[in-house]
């Protein structure tokens, strides 16, 4: 095996090692932060939907009580 071929294999191995290291660092450090951020965003969205549904239920409940009183009086 010639020297240039050995150097080429060494550089390819070094590049693969470098890419693997970057991938692991990204996964361990930045990946966790994004996961926590996404979980918080999902929880906020769920709370927002629950509040919207509760508001709609309160509005409908108020309307039905108003109409039920009229039905009892004039029914």
CORVEN-V542948 format. One record per residue. N is the residue number from 1. RES is the residue in one small letter. PSI is psi in whole degrees, -180 to 180 (none if undefined). Layout:
BEGIN
n: (N	N)
res: (RES	RES)
psi: (PSI	PSI)
END
This chain:
BEGIN
n: (1	2	3	4	5	6	7	8	9	10	11	12	13	14	15	16	17	18	19	20	21	22	23	24	25	26	27	28	29	30	31	32	33	34	35	36	37	38	39	40	41	42	43	44	45	46	47	48	49	50	51	52	53	54	55	56	57	58	59	60	61	62	63	64	65	66	67	68	69	70	71	72	73	74	75)
res: (x	x	x	x	x	x	x	x	x	x	x	x	x	x	x	x	x	x	x	x	x	x	x	x	x	x	x	x	x	x	x	x	x	x	x	x	x	x	x	x	x	x	x	x	x	x	x	x	x	x	x	x	x	x	x	x	x	x	x	x	x	x	x	x	x	x	x	x	x	x	x	x	x	x	x)
psi: (132	163	-40	-35	-40	-42	-41	-45	-40	-46	-39	-43	-40	-41	-43	-42	-42	-46	-42	-42	-45	-42	-45	-43	-45	-44	-42	-42	-56	-31	-41	-41	-43	-35	-44	-41	-42	-41	-40	-41	-40	-44	-41	-42	-40	-43	-40	-43	-43	-41	-40	-43	-42	-39	-42	-41	-42	-41	-45	-40	-43	-43	-44	-35	-43	-45	-32	-35	-44	-37	-38	-39	-47	1	none)
END
